[in-house]
Amino acid sequence: KKKQTMLHSNNNNTENTEEIEEGSRSILLAIASQLTKGTDLHRVALPTFVLEPRSMLERITDFMAHPEFILPVSDIDDDVERFISVVKWFLAGWHIKPKGVKKPYNPVLGEFFRCKYKYQDGSDAYYIAEQVSHHPPASAFFYTCPQHKVIITGDLKPKSKFYGNSVASLMKGTTNFILPTRNNERYEIHMPNMYARGVLIGTMTLELGDLSTVRCEATGLVCEMDFQTKGYFSGQCNSVTAKIKREATQEILYDITGQWSGELFIKKHIPQEKTSTVGGLLSFNKKDTTKDKQPSELMVDVRQHTKYPLSVSQHQEEKESRRLWSQLTESIKAGNMDKAAEAKFKVEDEERELRKVREKNNIQWQTRFFNNAGEDYYLKGIETLNYNNVQETCQKLDTLFI
């Protein structure tokens, strides 16, 4: 099996760091001087040198980049093994990123991104995402592989906050991993947050932090994950620890440790034996010497997995991401930041003008591909997809790409 070049080292974090040039640092300092701690950065115009040359709507596809973890899930009959496979898929989606500390473009209202996947076993997958709200920002997305009976859908509502020498991207929203032929068994996922440290002073570093969960109500299982930021003087980069539990009883079944950028290990949890004293009035945890000997298995080494290619139509509509931002993307890749700034302003200025026209004429914005139920978004017509008839489902999905 062809190995991917190592993306991250266990001993350093070079792929997640970036040395900022003095001129660029001065620009960031000038912006920061106008902000107060806790400021929402969504309305702040960021310089183009911090941008990754693609839209957030395309960036979300990084979680669909490893079909080897997605496609087998529906065929796994054991509840716990099936749950573990979903957790593995989720943890394996974070290592794909550009070198340094970059953020994707903020999508404009009505922007959308569509792509397809053709897998080696002949199956097909479809992905579509739309910017369904601009204030506050919200991106809705839908992925499915009808032949393998799997859906991944949800919404992303990032909130960027300024905290002096760091910037936080609070990853609000919900992702649902759904198995339609297993009574729509649903795995509800909440993401960790992202932090850019050293924005004004020191080396700029990207980290994941805080708590994240995968929960399946049908099986009563939950995985609680702790993405740990590296301390100033100690700690390992990109660390994560997790526990898979039965939610009703809080019984821990498995422990997961490792790095989301490298190796992740899993082992069965052995509870500590309780010993009673003084007629049972007091108890303490007896050291279980077998616990340390319990072998850990390699759950996944994400460095061994390459990103599966997606296919995008050459015939793009005006609001499709790659066409909409094409001049900005070309300028960033060419290293022409002045031209990139002009291209970015042009798209955003045109969007501001469209918003003014809608407000003047009292026109309510209508989404194209998604409906909402409360705060959640779902693909229009999703209830008509029959996963017991693959051909019919693929034909319906194909109409979204015309």
C-alpha positions in Angstrom: 0.0 0.0 0.0 1.4 3.4 -1.0 2.3 5.4 2.0 1.6 9.1 2.3 4.4 11.4 3.2 4.3 11.9 7.0 2.2 14.9 7.7 3.1 15.4 11.3 5.9 14.4 13.6 5.2 13.1 17.1 7.9 15.4 18.5 7.1 18.7 16.9 4.3 20.5 15.2 5.9 22.0 12.2 3.0 21.4 9.8 0.7 23.3 12.2 3.0 26.3 12.6 3.9 29.3 10.5 6.5 32.0 10.9 4.9 35.4 10.0 7.0 37.9 8.1 7.4 41.4 9.6 5.2 43.1 7.0 2.4 40.6 7.6 2.8 40.8 11.3 2.4 44.6 11.2 -0.9 44.2 9.3 -2.2 41.8 12.0 -1.1 44.2 14.7 -2.9 47.1 13.0 -6.1 45.0 12.8 -5.8 43.8 16.4 -5.3 47.4 17.7 -8.9 48.1 16.6 -10.3 45.1 18.4 -11.2 44.2 21.9 -11.0 40.8 23.5 -14.0 38.6 22.6 -14.7 40.5 19.4 -16.6 38.4 16.8 -14.3 38.3 13.8 -16.9 37.3 11.2 -17.3 41.0 10.2 -13.6 41.7 10.3 -11.8 41.8 6.9 -8.8 39.5 7.3 -5.7 39.9 5.1 -5.4 37.4 2.2 -2.1 35.9 3.4 -4.0 34.0 6.1 -6.3 32.4 3.6 -6.4 28.8 2.4 -7.2 28.9 -1.4 -10.7 27.2 -1.2 -14.1 27.9 0.4 -15.2 26.5 3.7 -17.9 24.6 1.7 -15.2 22.6 0.0 -13.1 22.4 3.2 -15.9 20.3 4.8 -15.2 17.5 2.2 -12.0 16.7 4.2 -14.3 14.5 6.3 -15.4 12.6 3.3 -11.8 12.0 2.2 -11.4 8.5 3.6 -14.1 6.2 2.1 -12.3 3.2 3.6 -13.8 4.3 7.0 -17.2 5.4 5.7 -18.4 2.7 3.3 -18.2 -0.4 5.5 -20.1 1.0 8.5 -23.6 0.0 7.5 -22.5 -3.7 7.0 -21.2 -4.0 10.6 -23.8 -5.9 12.7 -22.3 -5.5 16.1 -23.5 -2.3 17.8 -20.3 -1.5 19.6 -18.0 -2.3 16.6 -20.2 -0.2 14.4 -20.0 2.7 16.9 -16.2 2.4 17.1 -16.0 2.6 13.3 -17.9 5.9 13.2 -15.6 7.3 15.9 -12.5 6.2 13.9 -13.9 7.9 10.8 -14.4 11.1 12.8 -11.0 11.2 14.4 -9.3 10.4 11.0 -10.8 13.5 9.4 -8.7 16.2 11.1 -5.2 15.6 9.7 -6.0 16.9 6.2 -5.0 20.6 6.2 -2.8 23.1 4.4 0.7 23.7 5.8 0.8 26.5 8.3 -2.1 28.3 9.8 -4.7 29.1 7.2 -8.4 29.6 7.1 -10.7 28.9 4.1 -12.8 31.6 2.5 -16.0 32.7 4.3 -18.8 31.6 1.9 -21.2 34.3 0.7 -25.0 33.8 1.0 -26.3 31.4 -1.6 -22.8 30.1 -2.5 -22.7 26.3 -3.1 -20.2 23.6 -3.8 -21.0 20.2 -5.5 -18.8 17.2 -6.2 -19.0 13.5 -6.8 -16.8 10.5 -5.9 -16.3 7.4 -8.0 -15.0 4.6 -5.8 -12.9 1.6 -6.8 -15.7 -0.8 -6.2 -17.9 1.0 -8.7 -20.1 2.8 -6.2 -20.8 6.5 -6.4 -21.0 9.3 -3.7 -22.5 12.7 -3.9 -21.7 15.9 -1.9 -23.4 19.2 -1.9 -23.1 22.2 0.5 -24.8 25.6 0.5 -24.3 28.8 2.5 -27.8 29.0 4.0 -27.2 32.1 6.3 -24.7 34.9 6.3 -25.5 36.7 9.6 -24.9 34.5 11.5 -22.9 32.3 9.1 -24.2 28.8 8.6 -23.2 26.2 6.0 -25.4 23.1 5.4 -24.0 20.0 3.8 -25.0 16.6 2.6 -23.0 13.5 1.5 -24.3 10.1 0.6 -23.2 6.8 -1.0 -26.4 5.0 -1.9 -24.8 1.7 -2.7 -23.3 1.6 0.8 -26.4 3.0 2.6 -24.8 5.9 4.3 -25.6 9.6 4.8 -23.4 12.3 6.4 -25.3 15.5 6.8 -25.4 18.6 9.0 -24.5 22.2 9.4 -21.5 24.2 10.5 -21.9 27.5 12.3 -18.4 28.7 13.2 -17.9 31.7 15.4 -14.5 33.3 15.4 -13.4 35.2 18.5 -10.3 37.4 19.1 -8.5 36.8 22.4 -5.4 39.0 22.2 -2.6 36.8 21.0 -4.9 34.0 19.9 -8.0 33.5 17.7 -10.6 30.9 18.4 -13.0 29.3 15.9 -15.9 27.9 17.9 -17.2 25.1 15.8 -21.0 25.2 16.5 -23.4 23.1 14.6 -24.1 19.3 14.3 -23.0 16.5 12.1 -25.2 13.4 11.7 -23.9 10.1 10.4 -27.0 8.2 9.3 -27.6 4.6 8.3 -30.9 4.7 6.4 -31.4 0.9 6.1 -30.8 0.5 9.9 -34.0 2.4 10.8 -32.2 5.7 10.2 -29.7 4.9 13.0 -28.1 8.3 13.8 -24.7 9.2 15.2 -24.9 12.9 16.4 -21.5 14.6 16.4 -20.3 17.8 17.9 -16.9 19.1 16.9 -14.0 20.5 18.9 -12.9 24.1 18.6 -9.9 25.4 16.7 -7.3 27.8 18.0 -4.6 29.9 16.3 -2.0 30.9 18.9 0.8 33.4 18.5 -1.1 35.7 16.2 0.7 38.8 17.4 3.8 37.5 19.2 5.7 34.3 18.6 5.2 31.5 16.2 1.6 31.1 14.9 0.3 27.6 15.7 -3.0 25.9 14.9 -4.5 23.6 17.5 -7.7 21.7 18.2 -9.1 22.0 21.8 -12.0 21.3 24.1 -14.6 18.6 24.2 -16.3 16.7 21.4 -18.9 14.0 21.3 -20.3 11.2 19.2 -23.6 10.0 20.4 -26.0 7.2 19.2 -29.4 7.2 20.9 -30.5 3.9 19.2 -27.6 1.9 20.8 -27.2 4.0 23.9 -23.5 4.6 23.2 -21.5 7.8 23.5 -17.9 8.7 22.9 -16.5 11.7 24.9 -13.4 13.1 23.3 -10.9 15.6 24.8 -8.8 17.4 22.3 -5.9 18.8 24.2 -3.9 21.9 23.4 -0.2 21.8 24.1 1.0 23.5 27.2 3.7 26.1 27.0 6.3 23.9 28.7 5.0 20.4 28.4 2.6 18.2 26.6 2.4 16.5 23.2 1.1 18.2 20.1 -2.3 17.3 18.6 -3.2 14.9 21.5 -6.7 13.5 22.0 -8.1 11.1 24.7 -11.5 9.5 24.5 -13.8 7.1 26.3 -16.6 5.1 24.7 -19.4 4.5 27.3 -22.9 3.1 27.7 -24.7 6.4 28.4 -27.4 5.1 30.7 -25.0 3.3 33.1 -21.8 5.4 32.4 -20.0 2.0 32.0 -16.7 2.7 30.1 -16.1 0.2 27.4 -13.0 1.5 25.6 -10.3 4.1 26.1 -8.7 5.9 23.1 -5.4 7.8 23.2 -3.0 9.3 20.7 -2.7 12.1 18.1 -5.3 13.1 15.6 -2.3 13.9 13.3 -0.7 10.4 13.6 -1.4 7.2 15.6 -4.5 6.6 17.6 -4.8 3.6 19.9 -7.8 1.8 21.5 -8.0 -0.7 24.3 -10.8 -2.3 26.4 -11.4 -0.5 29.6 -10.8 -2.5 32.8 -12.5 -0.9 35.8 -10.7 -0.5 39.1 -11.8 -3.0 41.7 -13.5 -1.4 44.8 -12.4 -2.7 48.2 -14.6 -2.1 51.3 -13.4 -1.5 54.8 -14.9 -0.8 58.2 -18.0 -2.8 57.7 -18.5 -1.5 54.2 -18.8 2.2 55.3 -15.7 3.2 53.4 -14.4 2.1 50.1 -11.3 2.8 47.9 -10.1 1.8 44.5 -7.7 -1.1 44.6 -4.8 -0.9 42.1 -5.5 -3.3 39.3 -2.1 -4.4 38.0 -3.7 -6.0 34.9 -4.9 -2.7 33.7 -1.5 -1.4 32.7 -0.9 -4.7 30.9 -4.1 -4.5 28.9 -2.8 -4.3 25.3 -3.6 -1.2 23.2 -4.4 -1.9 19.6 -3.6 0.5 16.8 -6.9 2.0 15.9 -5.6 4.0 12.9 -2.5 5.8 11.7 -3.9 8.6 9.7 -0.5 9.2 8.0 -1.0 6.0 6.1 -4.2 7.3 4.5 -4.3 9.6 1.5 -7.2 11.9 0.5 -9.5 10.3 -2.0 -10.0 12.6 -5.1 -13.3 14.3 -5.7 -14.7 15.2 -9.1 -16.0 18.7 -9.8 -17.8 19.8 -13.0 -15.9 22.1 -15.3 -19.2 23.9 -16.0 -19.7 26.0 -12.9 -22.6 28.3 -12.1 -21.9 31.8 -11.0 -22.5 31.0 -7.3 -20.5 27.7 -7.3 -17.5 28.1 -5.0 -14.6 27.4 -7.4 -16.0 29.8 -10.1 -17.1 32.5 -7.6 -13.6 32.6 -6.0 -11.5 31.7 -9.0 -9.6 35.0 -9.3 -8.8 35.0 -5.6 -7.6 31.4 -5.7 -5.4 32.0 -8.7 -3.9 35.1 -7.1 -3.1 33.4 -3.8 -1.5 30.5 -5.7 0.5 32.9 -7.7 1.6 34.7 -4.6 0.1 38.0 -5.7 -1.5 39.3 -2.5 -2.4 42.7 -3.9 -4.4 41.1 -6.7 -5.9 38.6 -4.2 -7.1 41.4 -2.0 -8.8 43.1 -5.0 -10.5 39.8 -6.0 -11.7 39.1 -2.5 -13.1 42.6 -2.1 -14.9 42.4 -5.5 -16.8 39.2 -4.5 -17.7 40.6 -1.1 -18.7 44.0 -2.4 -21.0 42.5 -5.0 -22.6 40.4 -2.3 -23.2 43.6 -0.2 -24.9 45.3 -3.1 -27.2 42.3 -3.7 -28.1 42.3 0.0 -29.0 46.0 -0.2 -31.3 45.4 -3.2 -33.1 42.6 -1.3 -33.6 44.8 1.7 -34.8 47.7 -0.4 -37.3 45.5 -2.2 -38.2 43.5 1.0 -37.2 40.3 -0.7 -36.7 37.3 1.7 -33.7 35.1 0.8 -34.6 31.5 -0.2 -32.3 28.6 0.1 -31.9 26.4 -3.0 -30.9 23.0 -1.8 -31.7 22.8 1.9 -34.7 23.4 4.2 -34.5 24.1 7.9 -36.4 22.6 10.8 -35.7 24.9 13.7 -31.9 25.4 13.8 -31.2 22.2 11.8 -30.9 22.0 8.0 -31.7 19.1 5.8 -31.5 18.4 2.0 -34.7 19.2 0.2 -36.4 15.9 -0.8 -34.3 13.8 1.5 -37.4 12.0 2.7 -38.0 10.7 -0.9 -34.7 8.9 -1.2 -35.2 5.1 -1.1 -32.0 3.4 -0.2 -33.5 0.0 -1.0 -33.6 1.2 -4.6 -30.1 2.4 -5.4 -30.7 3.2 -9.1 -33.7 5.4 -8.3 -31.8 7.2 -5.5 -28.8 7.9 -7.7 -31.1 9.2 -10.5 -32.8 11.6 -8.0 -29.4 12.8 -6.7 -28.1 13.3 -10.3 -30.8 15.9 -10.8 -29.1 18.1 -8.2 -26.0 18.3 -10.4 -27.6 19.4 -13.7 
